Amino acid sequence: MILIVADAGPINYLVQIGHVGLLGVLAEKVVIPASVRAELLRRAAPEAVRAWSVSPPVWVEICTAKETIEAPEISEADREAIALAKERAATLLLMDDQQARRVARALGVPTMGTVGILEAAAARGLVSLPEALKKLRATSCFLSEEIIENALRRDANLRRT
């Protein structure tokens, strides 16, 4: 079973660009930590994100980690996401924060960011990567030109083979 634990950033951006449903296609279950859901429900979150978070799809499970990890340099939600990914032996931890991803990898938790999940979906023909990245760039998501160019190059190479 493919199980993804998701942090707030990727869920936020995937909802905003209309591609959050890709997670339900790529995984049988997506687990969102309770602290992450709380972030997604904050008044400052976009309305579409709050609405999705109030009533997530059936393939989403909201739960709280049993254990905590020691990593004061990252947020509580990031720590809970990493802890849940370890507890549930997740196939993948979906998060964008680079520092949190380093902590996760050091603990043996495989990670991927929003761009990576869009690349995976594009490789399966579920989405046009150039269009998805254009939508993503229209949000508050920070993406360097290098990240965009590398993703588009990999996608183009995949299309050629």
N, C-alpha and C positions, 0 to 999 in steps of 0.2 A: 504494500500500500504506500502510495506517495503521500507524505504528510508534510505540509509546510507550516511553520510558525511564522507569523507576520508581525512586523513592527508597524508603527503608525505611519511613517513616511511613505512607504510603498503603497499601502492601502489608500492613504489620502490622495496620492497622485494618480493611482489607477482609477479611483472613483472619478476624480476630476476630468480625466481624459476619456471616460466611458469604457475602460477596458478592465475593470475589476473582475468581471465575469471570467476572464481568462484563467484566473486562479482556480476556479471551479472545474475548468476543463483540464488544466495541467496537474491538478492534485485531487485526490479523493476527499481529503479533509484539509481545511485551513484552520489552524488554532490561533486565536488572538488573545493575548494576555489581558486580564481585566484592566490593568493599568494602561494598556495601549488603547483599549476601548474608551476609557475615561478621557484620554487625550483626543480621540476622534469625536467625542461628544462635546468638547469645550465650545463655548460660545464663539470663540475666535476661528473655529474650523469652518470651512465653507459649508453652506446649507446642504448641498448634495452629500457631503461626507457625513454630516450629522444624521441626515435622513437614512443613509445606508447603515450607519452604526446602530440606530435605534432598532432596525429590523433587518439584520443581516440574513443572507441566504442560508438554506439548510445545510450547505457544505461548510459552514463556518461554525466553529465551537469557541465559546468564550470561557476561559478558565483561569485560575490563579495557580501560580507555581507553588509547589510544596516546599521547595528549598530556595535559598537566595544565593547569589554569588557575590564575592567580594571584588568590587571594581568601582571604587568611589569616583573614578574619572569619567564614568558614563552615567546616564540617567537611570532612574528607577525603572522606567518602562523598558529600556534596553537591557537592564540586568534581568528583569523578569522574562523577557523574550528569550534571552540566552538560556536561562535556567529551565524554562519550559521546553526549549528545543533539546536540551540535554535529557531532561526527564522523559520526554516522549520519544526519544531517539528519532527526531525529525529528519526527514530526507534533506531538508533545506531550511535555513533561517533567512527570511527575506527582510533585509534592512539596508538602509542607505548610509547611515553614519559610519564613516571610515574607522574611527577610534573604537566604536562598539564592535565592528566587524573584526578588527584585530584581536580584541578580547575574546570574541567567539571562536575565532580560528585557533587561538592559543589553547582553548579548552576543547579543541577537536570538533567544533560545530561547523559544518559547511555553510557558507553564506553566499548570497547573491543579492544584487540590488535591483532597483526598478528597471533599469536599462537591461540588465541581464534577463529578467523575466520576460520583457518585451522581445528580446532577441530569441529566447527559447520559443515563444509563441509564434514569432515570424518564421522560425525554422520549420515549424509544423504547418505553416500556411494559414495560421489563424488570424494574422494581422499583418498589415504593411508596416514594416519597421520605419521607413522614412516618414510616413504619415503619423505614426504613433509618436515618434520623437519630435515631430513638429508640434503636435498637441502638448507634449510634455514640456517643451521649451516655453510654451505660452503660460505655464503655471509658475509658481514661485520656486520650482525645483531648480537647484543650481547644477548645471551640467557644463563641464569644460568642453571646449572645442575638441580637445583630444579624445575625450570619452565618446562624443558624438561621431567623430570621424572614424575612430576605431570600430565602433559598433556598425556603422554603415558599410565600412570596408569588409568586415566579416560577413555581413548580410549579403553584400554583392558577390563575394567569393562563393558563398553557399549557393546562391542562385545560379552561378555559372557552372557549378559541378553537377 
